[in-house]
Amino acid sequence: MSKKRIESERSDEMSFLDHLEELRWHIVRASIAIMILAVVAFIAKHVVFDLILFAPKSPDFATYRFFCWMGNSLGLDDSLCLEEMPFVLQNISLSGQFATHIWVSLIAGFIGGFPYVVYEIWRFIAPGLHPSERKSSRRILGWSSVLFFSGVLFGYYLITPLSIQFLGNYTISDQVLNEINLQSFISTVTTVTLVNGLVFELPIIIYFLARVGLVTPEWMTTYRKHAFVVILILSAIITPPDVSSQLLVTLPLFGLYQISIRIARRVVKQSQNLKA
């Protein structure tokens, strides 16, 4: 008896509780991987905070230098150059820095362990897939990681600097100084970065929804205008209240939506071929 047939029969014979037990162990293994990487991030405090999280508050950050170079190239002098960030970070809670250290370490562990988390999810659902579907879904593992890390880098190098520059420089009066709470700053950086990484998973989500028949390419095409409005609202939620940041998020998300329509069409076509 072939290995594939044994796995198929084993999957059919498993009860609901057996599936829950199997899912539990996949979650446990994924959690262990996240915790190990979180411990590494906790130990590498200088790298995580000084070189990564606090880097966008420095005028020497790569994004600010790029905008300065672009402005000079366009003959705008130093109008796009950032000389200083007119705010300081402060901690007003006794356990604030320690709690922030733990929370950031967990987020770093999740980001670093995302490919393995996706792999454990795939291992759980793979036995229920058709052999041809299982073969094609392996490529999803790589693409999901590529999209996630692309979103993380997009959020970190584009949206986060614009958020910090806009909110850090915004004042209602010269009599008010910006002394930003540490937790507020860290929350902005981590939320914008992580949310962009997750939002960039849209094509993968559409792939699985199309697999189970919850969405169709015709439905996505019909409600494309509605999806654009939803994307605008989502962009407004995860970005500061300035038009440039919202557009920077809206455009790639709408592009991913268009790609998702093509993915849904391909999934439907493959399903029809299997039934034929």
Backbone as CSV, one residue per row, in Angstrom:
resi,resn,N_x,N_y,N_z,CA_x,CA_y,CA_z,C_x,C_y,C_z
1,MET,0.845,-1.198,0.000,0.000,0.000,0.000,0.881,1.249,0.000
2,SER,0.570,2.210,-0.855,1.413,3.390,-0.987,1.284,4.280,0.243
3,LYS,2.310,5.138,0.411,2.328,6.060,1.556,1.179,7.048,1.473
4,LYS,0.878,7.549,0.248,-0.199,8.523,0.080,-1.546,7.909,0.465
5,ARG,-1.741,6.634,0.092,-3.015,5.975,0.399,-3.152,5.767,1.907
6,ILE,-2.042,5.406,2.566,-2.064,5.207,4.014,-2.431,6.507,4.725
7,GLU,-1.798,7.626,4.263,-2.085,8.916,4.866,-3.538,9.308,4.654
8,SER,-4.067,9.018,3.450,-5.450,9.359,3.151,-6.410,8.591,4.048
9,GLU,-6.171,7.255,4.200,-7.037,6.445,5.033,-6.938,6.851,6.494
10,ARG,-5.719,7.198,6.919,-5.522,7.618,8.294,-6.280,8.909,8.573
11,SER,-6.278,9.819,7.581,-6.986,11.086,7.728,-8.493,10.855,7.810
12,ASP,-9.010,9.885,6.999,-10.436,9.593,7.001,-10.874,8.970,8.317
13,GLU,-9.984,8.161,8.953,-10.332,7.451,10.163,-10.222,8.320,11.408
14,MET,-9.562,9.452,11.331,-9.382,10.308,12.491,-10.705,10.948,12.905
15,SER,-10.990,10.933,14.198,-12.193,11.559,14.717,-11.970,13.055,14.901
16,PHE,-13.046,13.752,15.282,-12.944,15.195,15.507,-11.952,15.502,16.625
17,LEU,-11.987,14.699,17.694,-11.054,14.912,18.805,-9.614,14.627,18.382
18,ASP,-9.448,13.639,17.498,-8.102,13.356,16.991,-7.558,14.534,16.200
19,HIS,-8.431,15.163,15.404,-8.014,16.341,14.646,-7.653,17.491,15.580
20,LEU,-8.416,17.660,16.642,-8.098,18.709,17.616,-6.754,18.439,18.294
21,GLU,-6.507,17.174,18.611,-5.229,16.820,19.225,-4.071,17.083,18.272
22,GLU,-4.283,16.745,17.007,-3.255,17.002,16.000,-3.013,18.499,15.854
23,LEU,-4.084,19.273,15.827,-3.959,20.725,15.726,-3.234,21.302,16.928
24,ARG,-3.510,20.763,18.091,-2.867,21.247,19.314,-1.355,21.098,19.235
25,TRP,-0.894,19.970,18.716,0.551,19.753,18.645,1.199,20.652,17.593
26,HIS,0.485,20.933,16.531,1.016,21.888,15.548,1.149,23.283,16.170
27,ILE,0.148,23.665,16.955,0.199,24.963,17.637,1.323,24.991,18.662
28,VAL,1.506,23.890,19.366,2.574,23.817,20.371,3.942,23.972,19.720
29,ARG,4.169,23.245,18.617,5.469,23.345,17.933,5.712,24.751,17.393
30,ALA,4.666,25.368,16.823,4.812,26.732,16.319,5.091,27.706,17.461
31,SER,4.425,27.504,18.594,4.630,28.376,19.755,6.039,28.234,20.312
32,ILE,6.545,27.014,20.324,7.916,26.791,20.809,8.921,27.514,19.924
33,ALA,8.716,27.454,18.613,9.618,28.147,17.686,9.577,29.654,17.923
34,ILE,8.369,30.187,18.127,8.240,31.627,18.384,8.936,31.998,19.686
35,MET,8.771,31.182,20.724,9.377,31.477,22.020,10.895,31.426,21.954
36,ILE,11.444,30.470,21.199,12.907,30.379,21.066,13.454,31.639,20.405
37,LEU,12.804,32.061,19.328,13.248,33.272,18.643,13.003,34.513,19.497
38,ALA,11.942,34.481,20.320,11.684,35.603,21.234,12.794,35.719,22.273
39,VAL,13.279,34.594,22.762,14.392,34.611,23.722,15.645,35.185,23.073
40,VAL,15.895,34.791,21.815,17.047,35.337,21.079,16.906,36.852,20.941
41,ALA,15.693,37.316,20.592,15.455,38.754,20.451,15.600,39.464,21.795
42,PHE,15.170,38.817,22.880,15.288,39.410,24.211,16.754,39.607,24.588
43,ILE,17.578,38.627,24.242,19.006,38.724,24.556,19.679,39.786,23.689
44,ALA,19.278,39.850,22.409,19.873,40.820,21.474,19.158,42.169,21.585
45,LYS,19.079,42.691,22.806,18.344,43.934,23.072,18.894,45.115,22.289
46,HIS,20.196,45.216,22.202,20.817,46.355,21.508,20.447,46.363,20.031
47,VAL,20.462,45.209,19.401,20.147,45.116,17.974,18.673,45.437,17.736
48,VAL,17.797,44.835,18.536,16.359,44.990,18.314,15.910,46.432,18.538
49,PHE,16.383,47.053,19.598,15.910,48.403,19.921,16.758,49.493,19.264
50,ASP,18.048,49.506,19.553,18.889,50.612,19.073,19.063,50.607,17.560
51,LEU,19.263,49.434,16.973,19.561,49.370,15.542,18.323,49.202,14.657
52,ILE,17.219,48.741,15.236,16.020,48.496,14.412,14.871,49.426,14.809
53,LEU,14.345,49.281,16.018,13.140,50.019,16.392,13.358,51.527,16.527
54,PHE,14.500,51.919,17.073,14.755,53.347,17.259,15.420,53.994,16.049
55,ALA,15.776,53.198,15.063,16.454,53.753,13.880,15.594,54.760,13.120
56,PRO,14.252,54.545,12.958,13.449,55.512,12.197,13.316,56.884,12.855
57,LYS,13.729,57.036,14.120,13.671,58.348,14.748,14.952,59.150,14.544
58,SER,15.898,58.569,13.819,17.152,59.253,13.526,17.111,59.862,12.125
59,PRO,17.582,61.107,11.958,17.620,61.723,10.622,18.493,60.967,9.626
60,ASP,19.387,60.099,10.145,20.278,59.332,9.280,19.648,58.038,8.774
61,PHE,18.375,57.811,9.086,17.711,56.591,8.635,17.695,56.542,7.111
62,ALA,17.789,55.350,6.552,17.934,55.179,5.106,16.819,55.850,4.321
63,THR,15.590,55.776,4.812,14.456,56.363,4.092,14.580,57.879,4.010
64,TYR,14.958,58.509,5.110,15.108,59.968,5.107,16.244,60.403,4.193
65,ARG,17.331,59.649,4.196,18.460,59.982,3.313,18.071,59.817,1.849
66,PHE,17.211,58.820,1.562,16.764,58.621,0.186,15.900,59.788,-0.270
67,PHE,14.971,60.218,0.574,14.125,61.359,0.215,14.956,62.635,0.048
68,CYS,15.971,62.785,0.880,16.855,63.951,0.754,17.607,63.917,-0.571
69,TRP,18.113,62.742,-0.924,18.821,62.597,-2.202,17.875,62.845,-3.374
70,MET,16.659,62.333,-3.293,15.684,62.520,-4.360,15.334,64.001,-4.501
71,GLY,15.165,64.699,-3.366,14.865,66.123,-3.421,15.987,66.924,-4.047
72,ASN,17.219,66.592,-3.694,18.370,67.283,-4.291,18.473,66.991,-5.780
73,SER,18.152,65.762,-6.176,18.213,65.396,-7.591,17.162,66.135,-8.406
74,LEU,16.022,66.451,-7.775,14.949,67.171,-8.461,15.103,68.687,-8.352
75,GLY,16.197,69.128,-7.751,16.452,70.562,-7.627,15.629,71.242,-6.555
76,LEU,15.212,70.471,-5.542,14.407,71.042,-4.451,15.256,71.446,-3.256
77,ASP,16.562,71.524,-3.451,17.502,71.869,-2.376,17.364,70.871,-1.221
78,ASP,17.189,71.395,-0.009,17.114,70.531,1.164,15.695,70.465,1.743
79,SER,14.697,70.739,0.902,13.329,70.783,1.401,12.823,69.407,1.853
80,LEU,13.387,68.338,1.297,12.976,66.986,1.690,13.960,66.348,2.669
81,CYS,14.958,67.122,3.080,15.958,66.598,4.012,15.492,66.808,5.449
82,LEU,15.740,65.828,6.270,15.348,65.877,7.682,16.587,66.123,8.531
83,GLU,16.567,67.213,9.260,17.729,67.577,10.071,17.650,67.027,11.490
84,GLU,16.448,67.005,12.056,16.301,66.493,13.416,14.865,66.049,13.665
85,MET,14.697,65.221,14.695,13.374,64.817,15.147,13.079,65.578,16.438
86,PRO,12.130,66.500,16.390,11.890,67.365,17.553,11.074,66.696,18.659
87,PHE,11.496,65.518,19.071,10.821,64.876,20.206,11.794,63.925,20.888
88,VAL,11.484,63.617,22.123,12.290,62.676,22.901,11.369,61.576,23.407
89,LEU,11.940,60.418,23.663,11.174,59.305,24.208,11.333,59.281,25.723
90,GLN,10.252,58.950,26.389,10.306,58.865,27.842,9.489,57.675,28.328
91,ASN,9.882,57.161,29.480,9.168,56.061,30.114,8.573,56.572,31.415
92,ILE,7.269,56.438,31.588,6.604,56.983,32.770,6.034,55.880,33.656
93,SER,6.379,54.659,33.368,5.889,53.530,34.159,7.071,52.758,34.714
94,LEU,6.957,52.320,35.970,8.059,51.614,36.616,8.448,50.349,35.866
95,SER,7.449,49.606,35.396,7.726,48.358,34.670,7.618,48.548,33.164
96,GLY,7.534,49.811,32.725,7.303,50.084,31.308,8.365,49.527,30.386
97,GLN,9.615,49.750,30.702,10.689,49.304,29.812,10.798,47.784,29.790
98,PHE,10.621,47.152,30.957,10.700,45.690,31.000,9.523,45.053,30.241
99,ALA,8.309,45.600,30.446,7.141,45.070,29.741,7.274,45.276,28.235
100,THR,7.803,46.435,27.851,8.029,46.701,26.421,9.051,45.735,25.852
101,HIS,10.084,45.444,26.633,11.137,44.511,26.182,10.539,43.127,25.902
102,ILE,9.696,42.658,26.793,9.077,41.335,26.616,8.139,41.330,25.413
103,TRP,7.288,42.359,25.310,6.301,42.419,24.234,6.983,42.487,22.866
104,VAL,8.017,43.322,22.758,8.743,43.446,21.489,9.440,42.141,21.139
105,SER,9.960,41.450,22.127,10.630,40.171,21.879,9.657,39.145,21.319
106,LEU,8.427,39.124,21.842,7.417,38.200,21.335,7.034,38.527,19.888
107,ILE,6.903,39.814,19.594,6.582,40.217,18.216,7.724,39.839,17.274
108,ALA,8.963,40.082,17.716,10.126,39.707,16.898,10.178,38.201,16.692
109,GLY,9.818,37.433,17.739,9.791,35.979,17.608,8.745,35.522,16.599
110,PHE,7.586,36.194,16.599,6.540,35.836,15.631,6.970,36.179,14.213
111,ILE,7.546,37.367,14.030,7.987,37.761,12.681,9.064,36.819,12.171
112,GLY,10.046,36.526,13.018,11.121,35.633,12.596,10.647,34.207,12.369
113,GLY,9.666,33.770,13.166,9.189,32.395,13.044,7.997,32.234,12.140
114,PHE,7.600,33.284,11.430,6.411,33.214,10.574,6.494,32.087,9.542
115,PRO,7.611,31.910,8.845,7.667,30.803,7.867,7.390,29.434,8.498
116,TYR,7.906,29.233,9.721,7.672,27.943,10.372,6.221,27.816,10.818
117,VAL,5.610,28.906,11.268,4.198,28.886,11.648,3.337,28.489,10.443
118,VAL,3.627,29.075,9.286,2.891,28.733,8.069,3.130,27.269,7.706
119,TYR,4.349,26.800,7.906,4.671,25.401,7.609,3.858,24.450,8.487
120,GLU,3.694,24.781,9.771,2.894,23.938,10.662,1.420,23.958,10.264
121,ILE,0.933,25.115,9.834,-0.455,25.190,9.355,-0.635,24.309,8.124
122,TRP,0.352,24.367,7.229,0.276,23.547,6.007,0.319,22.060,6.349
123,ARG,1.141,21.673,7.314,1.233,20.269,7.712,-0.093,19.754,8.264
124,PHE,-0.862,20.648,8.882,-2.151,20.238,9.443,-3.198,20.028,8.354
125,ILE,-3.201,20.923,7.340,-4.244,20.828,6.309,-3.828,19.955,5.125
126,ALA,-2.536,19.653,4.984,-2.057,18.903,3.818,-2.684,17.524,3.666
127,PRO,-2.873,16.738,4.761,-3.454,15.400,4.573,-4.852,15.425,3.972
128,GLY,-5.582,16.527,4.098,-6.923,16.598,3.546,-6.973,17.092,2.111
129,LEU,-5.811,17.363,1.520,-5.761,17.871,0.152,-5.576,16.731,-0.847
130,HIS,-6.020,16.979,-2.059,-5.769,16.053,-3.162,-4.263,16.072,-3.454
131,PRO,-3.664,14.937,-3.861,-2.215,14.911,-4.125,-1.737,16.037,-5.043
132,SER,-2.493,16.352,-6.082,-2.077,17.444,-6.973,-2.195,18.789,-6.268
133,GLU,-3.229,18.939,-5.418,-3.372,20.177,-4.649,-2.254,20.299,-3.634
134,ARG,-1.878,19.188,-3.036,-0.808,19.209,-2.047,0.515,19.625,-2.683
135,LYS,0.743,19.155,-3.898,1.981,19.501,-4.595,2.037,20.992,-4.929
136,SER,0.916,21.528,-5.416,0.897,22.950,-5.785,0.905,23.848,-4.563
137,SER,0.325,23.367,-3.446,0.259,24.201,-2.248,1.618,24.361,-1.582
138,ARG,2.570,23.476,-1.887,3.918,23.632,-1.312,4.540,24.951,-1.721
139,ARG,4.225,25.395,-2.943,4.769,26.678,-3.379,4.181,27.835,-2.596
140,ILE,2.994,27.627,-2.018,2.364,28.673,-1.216,3.210,28.986,0.009
141,LEU,3.902,27.967,0.545,4.735,28.184,1.723,5.776,29.262,1.458
142,GLY,6.451,29.143,0.315,7.473,30.135,-0.020,6.873,31.495,-0.315
143,TRP,5.786,31.514,-1.076,5.173,32.788,-1.431,4.585,33.507,-0.227
144,SER,4.041,32.754,0.722,3.486,33.400,1.916,4.577,34.109,2.711
145,SER,5.756,33.495,2.799,6.869,34.126,3.505,7.381,35.339,2.745
146,VAL,7.463,35.213,1.409,7.920,36.347,0.592,6.982,37.535,0.744
147,LEU,5.681,37.285,0.675,4.699,38.365,0.804,4.732,38.972,2.199
148,PHE,4.841,38.126,3.221,4.855,38.632,4.594,6.061,39.533,4.839
149,PHE,7.235,39.062,4.485,8.439,39.862,4.732,8.492,41.089,3.822
150,SER,7.897,41.000,2.641,7.788,42.191,1.787,6.924,43.244,2.460
151,GLY,5.816,42.804,3.055,4.951,43.728,3.778,5.631,44.314,4.997
152,VAL,6.393,43.493,5.712,7.130,43.976,6.882,8.154,45.044,6.478
153,LEU,8.913,44.774,5.428,9.906,45.747,4.961,9.230,47.006,4.425
154,PHE,8.110,46.834,3.732,7.365,47.971,3.217,6.881,48.860,4.362
155,GLY,6.329,48.231,5.397,5.855,48.995,6.545,6.979,49.658,7.317
156,TYR,8.109,48.957,7.429,9.230,49.486,8.221,9.956,50.620,7.515
157,TYR,10.210,50.462,6.223,11.026,51.447,5.513,10.233,52.578,4.859
158,LEU,8.906,52.422,4.712,8.125,53.483,4.082,7.067,54.074,5.028
159,ILE,6.160,53.238,5.506,5.051,53.751,6.303,5.517,54.204,7.688
160,THR,6.368,53.427,8.343,6.835,53.802,9.680,7.586,55.129,9.698
161,PRO,8.563,55.356,8.810,9.244,56.666,8.820,8.297,57.835,8.555
162,LEU,7.363,57.660,7.623,6.405,58.728,7.354,5.502,58.982,8.560
163,SER,5.118,57.916,9.245,4.287,58.057,10.439,5.034,58.821,11.524
164,ILE,6.273,58.411,11.763,7.069,59.048,12.814,7.370,60.499,12.468
165,GLN,7.721,60.742,11.201,8.033,62.111,10.792,6.809,63.018,10.914
166,PHE,5.661,62.532,10.476,4.450,63.359,10.515,3.990,63.602,11.954
167,LEU,3.837,62.524,12.729,3.320,62.660,14.083,4.339,63.282,15.028
168,GLY,5.623,62.978,14.813,6.655,63.538,15.690,6.875,65.015,15.485
169,ASN,6.622,65.510,14.281,6.812,66.927,13.979,5.540,67.755,14.132
170,TYR,4.398,67.069,14.281,3.132,67.795,14.337,2.964,68.477,15.691
171,THR,2.644,69.759,15.672,2.415,70.517,16.906,1.203,71.421,16.724
172,ILE,0.483,71.643,17.796,-0.639,72.580,17.769,-0.218,73.955,18.266
173,SER,0.960,74.002,18.917,1.471,75.272,19.428,2.934,75.104,19.797
174,ASP,3.698,76.194,19.697,5.103,76.162,20.095,5.259,76.001,21.599
175,GLN,4.183,76.169,22.331,4.245,76.048,23.783,4.163,74.596,24.252
176,VAL,3.893,73.684,23.300,3.751,72.270,23.653,4.926,71.488,23.075
177,LEU,5.646,70.802,23.941,6.773,69.981,23.512,6.314,68.534,23.318
178,ASN,6.873,67.876,22.321,6.570,66.471,22.075,7.510,65.590,22.886
179,GLU,7.002,65.015,23.942,7.733,64.034,24.738,6.935,62.733,24.641
180,ILE,7.344,61.909,23.704,6.568,60.725,23.333,6.774,59.596,24.339
181,ASN,5.671,59.000,24.747,5.742,57.842,25.629,6.388,56.669,24.896
182,LEU,7.262,55.954,25.570,7.980,54.832,24.957,7.017,53.810,24.374
183,GLN,5.983,53.448,25.151,5.030,52.448,24.679,4.288,52.916,23.433
184,SER,3.995,54.218,23.361,3.295,54.758,22.195,4.170,54.660,20.943
185,PHE,5.437,54.986,21.081,6.357,54.921,19.944,6.535,53.483,19.470
186,ILE,6.808,52.590,20.425,7.021,51.181,20.074,5.766,50.585,19.455
187,SER,4.591,50.933,19.992,3.341,50.414,19.462,3.126,50.856,18.024
188,THR,3.468,52.102,17.723,3.310,52.604,16.351,4.204,51.832,15.385
189,VAL,5.464,51.665,15.755,6.420,50.990,14.869,6.037,49.526,14.660
190,THR,5.772,48.826,15.749,5.484,47.395,15.636,4.138,47.136,14.962
191,THR,3.129,47.955,15.293,1.807,47.744,14.701,1.824,47.989,13.198
192,VAL,2.408,49.106,12.777,2.465,49.425,11.348,3.239,48.350,10.596
193,THR,4.349,47.924,11.162,5.188,46.927,10.498,4.493,45.571,10.409
194,LEU,3.954,45.103,11.531,3.334,43.777,11.565,2.051,43.739,10.749
195,VAL,1.223,44.776,10.864,-0.045,44.796,10.132,0.197,44.792,8.628
196,ASN,1.195,45.553,8.159,1.501,45.538,6.730,1.946,44.150,6.282
197,GLY,2.724,43.462,7.114,3.132,42.111,6.769,1.950,41.171,6.638
198,LEU,0.992,41.278,7.563,-0.190,40.413,7.521,-1.121,40.777,6.374
199,VAL,-1.283,42.074,6.108,-2.167,42.513,5.032,-1.650,42.063,3.671
200,PHE,-0.340,41.989,3.529,0.248,41.548,2.264,-0.015,40.061,1.990
201,GLU,-0.606,39.368,2.966,-0.955,37.955,2.776,-2.274,37.785,2.037
202,LEU,-2.845,38.870,1.534,-4.147,38.813,0.860,-4.203,37.759,-0.246
203,PRO,-3.231,37.671,-1.152,-3.312,36.641,-2.203,-3.364,35.217,-1.652
204,ILE,-2.661,34.975,-0.540,-2.665,33.641,0.056,-4.035,33.343,0.649
205,ILE,-4.620,34.336,1.311,-5.952,34.150,1.894,-6.980,33.871,0.801
206,ILE,-6.902,34.636,-0.289,-7.828,34.431,-1.404,-7.629,33.050,-2.013
207,TYR,-6.407,32.582,-2.073,-6.118,31.257,-2.626,-6.893,30.180,-1.870
208,PHE,-6.831,30.209,-0.531,-7.508,29.187,0.253,-9.023,29.386,0.255
209,LEU,-9.485,30.641,0.251,-10.926,30.884,0.182,-11.498,30.406,-1.148
210,ALA,-10.730,30.586,-2.222,-11.173,30.091,-3.523,-11.150,28.567,-3.554
211,ARG,-10.209,27.958,-2.854,-10.128,26.499,-2.791,-11.394,25.890,-2.198
212,VAL,-11.901,26.524,-1.141,-13.078,25.971,-0.470,-14.372,26.537,-1.039
213,GLY,-14.258,27.386,-2.048,-15.440,27.893,-2.735,-16.136,29.067,-2.076
214,LEU,-15.474,29.743,-1.134,-16.102,30.879,-0.456,-16.040,32.160,-1.290
215,VAL,-15.067,32.253,-2.182,-14.981,33.411,-3.083,-14.744,32.901,-4.497
216,THR,-15.192,33.676,-5.464,-14.991,33.362,-6.874,-14.417,34.589,-7.573
217,PRO,-13.714,34.404,-8.692,-13.171,35.565,-9.415,-14.269,36.502,-9.902
218,GLU,-15.441,35.932,-10.258,-16.553,36.778,-10.711,-17.057,37.669,-9.576
219,TRP,-17.146,37.093,-8.381,-17.587,37.874,-7.217,-16.593,38.980,-6.899
220,MET,-15.296,38.667,-6.946,-14.271,39.668,-6.653,-14.256,40.779,-7.703
221,THR,-14.503,40.418,-8.952,-14.541,41.426,-10.019,-15.759,42.330,-9.867
222,THR,-16.897,41.734,-9.507,-18.130,42.510,-9.347,-18.010,43.534,-8.225
223,TYR,-17.380,43.124,-7.132,-17.269,44.003,-5.960,-15.885,44.658,-5.857
224,ARG,-15.254,44.877,-6.997,-13.924,45.487,-6.997,-13.970,46.916,-6.432
225,LYS,-15.004,47.687,-6.830,-15.119,49.056,-6.331,-15.342,49.084,-4.818
226,HIS,-16.143,48.142,-4.336,-16.369,48.065,-2.902,-15.077,47.694,-2.170
227,ALA,-14.295,46.791,-2.789,-13.024,46.389,-2.194,-12.064,47.569,-2.115
228,PHE,-12.106,48.445,-3.131,-11.234,49.618,-3.127,-11.578,50.539,-1.953
229,VAL,-12.865,50.685,-1.670,-13.287,51.509,-0.526,-12.821,50.884,0.785
230,VAL,-12.946,49.565,0.889,-12.494,48.865,2.089,-10.991,49.033,2.266
231,ILE,-10.250,48.957,1.171,-8.795,49.129,1.230,-8.443,50.541,1.671
232,LEU,-9.181,51.527,1.184,-8.964,52.915,1.613,-9.189,53.065,3.116
233,ILE,-10.258,52.457,3.613,-10.554,52.529,5.045,-9.463,51.824,5.854
234,LEU,-9.041,50.647,5.380,-7.991,49.901,6.062,-6.687,50.690,6.062
235,SER,-6.368,51.343,4.946,-5.153,52.147,4.863,-5.201,53.318,5.834
236,ALA,-6.382,53.907,5.986,-6.536,55.027,6.922,-6.360,54.574,8.364
237,ILE,-6.717,53.314,8.640,-6.608,52.795,10.006,-5.155,52.516,10.378
238,ILE,-4.386,51.947,9.460,-3.028,51.503,9.798,-1.964,52.532,9.476
239,THR,-2.357,53.724,9.005,-1.394,54.771,8.689,-1.768,56.052,9.417
240,PRO,-0.828,56.996,9.537,-1.153,58.293,10.127,-2.104,59.061,9.214
241,PRO,-2.728,60.115,9.755,-3.730,60.837,8.959,-3.143,61.785,7.926
242,ASP,-2.320,61.265,7.031,-1.845,62.081,5.915,-2.034,61.301,4.622
243,VAL,-2.297,62.018,3.560,-2.686,61.401,2.289,-1.578,60.545,1.700
244,SER,-0.335,60.998,1.803,0.779,60.277,1.179,0.923,58.864,1.731
245,SER,0.830,58.713,3.056,0.957,57.379,3.658,-0.200,56.477,3.247
246,GLN,-1.401,57.034,3.206,-2.563,56.237,2.818,-2.454,55.749,1.384
247,LEU,-1.968,56.607,0.502,-1.790,56.201,-0.894,-0.713,55.136,-1.025
248,LEU,0.361,55.271,-0.246,1.447,54.295,-0.309,0.976,52.901,0.105
249,VAL,-0.009,52.832,0.996,-0.557,51.540,1.406,-1.650,51.086,0.451
250,THR,-2.487,52.038,0.002,-3.624,51.698,-0.852,-3.195,51.104,-2.181
251,LEU,-2.212,51.704,-2.825,-1.809,51.261,-4.165,-1.302,49.815,-4.196
252,PRO,-0.358,49.427,-3.340,0.070,48.018,-3.391,-1.019,47.048,-2.959
253,LEU,-1.879,47.452,-2.015,-2.960,46.564,-1.594,-3.960,46.332,-2.724
254,PHE,-4.276,47.384,-3.454,-5.194,47.216,-4.582,-4.534,46.375,-5.677
255,GLY,-3.216,46.546,-5.849,-2.491,45.695,-6.793,-2.536,44.238,-6.371
256,LEU,-2.398,43.972,-5.061,-2.497,42.607,-4.555,-3.907,42.054,-4.744
257,TYR,-4.909,42.918,-4.655,-6.292,42.480,-4.890,-6.466,42.032,-6.341
258,GLN,-5.867,42.797,-7.262,-5.945,42.418,-8.673,-5.245,41.075,-8.915
259,ILE,-4.100,40.898,-8.263,-3.386,39.624,-8.383,-4.227,38.492,-7.799
260,SER,-4.926,38.779,-6.707,-5.762,37.772,-6.061,-6.891,37.303,-6.977
261,ILE,-7.412,38.211,-7.806,-8.459,37.821,-8.763,-7.905,36.794,-9.745
262,ARG,-6.698,37.027,-10.230,-6.076,36.076,-11.151,-5.808,34.740,-10.470
263,ILE,-5.412,34.795,-9.194,-5.177,33.563,-8.447,-6.477,32.779,-8.292
264,ALA,-7.564,33.491,-7.985,-8.864,32.826,-7.833,-9.291,32.171,-9.143
265,ARG,-9.055,32.849,-10.264,-9.394,32.262,-11.564,-8.609,30.973,-11.797
266,ARG,-7.340,31.009,-11.442,-6.499,29.824,-11.658,-6.953,28.671,-10.762
267,VAL,-7.328,28.991,-9.521,-7.793,27.953,-8.606,-9.080,27.319,-9.120
268,VAL,-10.013,28.136,-9.583,-11.279,27.619,-10.117,-11.024,26.745,-11.340
269,LYS,-10.120,27.170,-12.188,-9.805,26.392,-13.393,-9.203,25.041,-13.020
270,GLN,-8.306,25.030,-12.030,-7.702,23.771,-11.601,-8.756,22.841,-11.004
271,SER,-9.680,23.397,-10.242,-10.739,22.581,-9.639,-11.623,21.957,-10.712
272,GLN,-11.928,22.728,-11.756,-12.753,22.205,-12.852,-12.028,21.105,-13.598
273,ASN,-10.705,21.244,-13.757,-9.921,20.205,-14.429,-9.898,18.917,-13.632
274,LEU,-9.831,19.056,-12.280,-9.817,17.864,-11.424,-11.155,17.134,-11.497
275,LYS,-12.257,17.896,-11.540,-13.577,17.265,-11.622,-13.802,16.596,-12.988
276,ALA,-13.179,17.201,-14.032,-13.320,16.609,-15.354,-12.530,15.314,-15.456
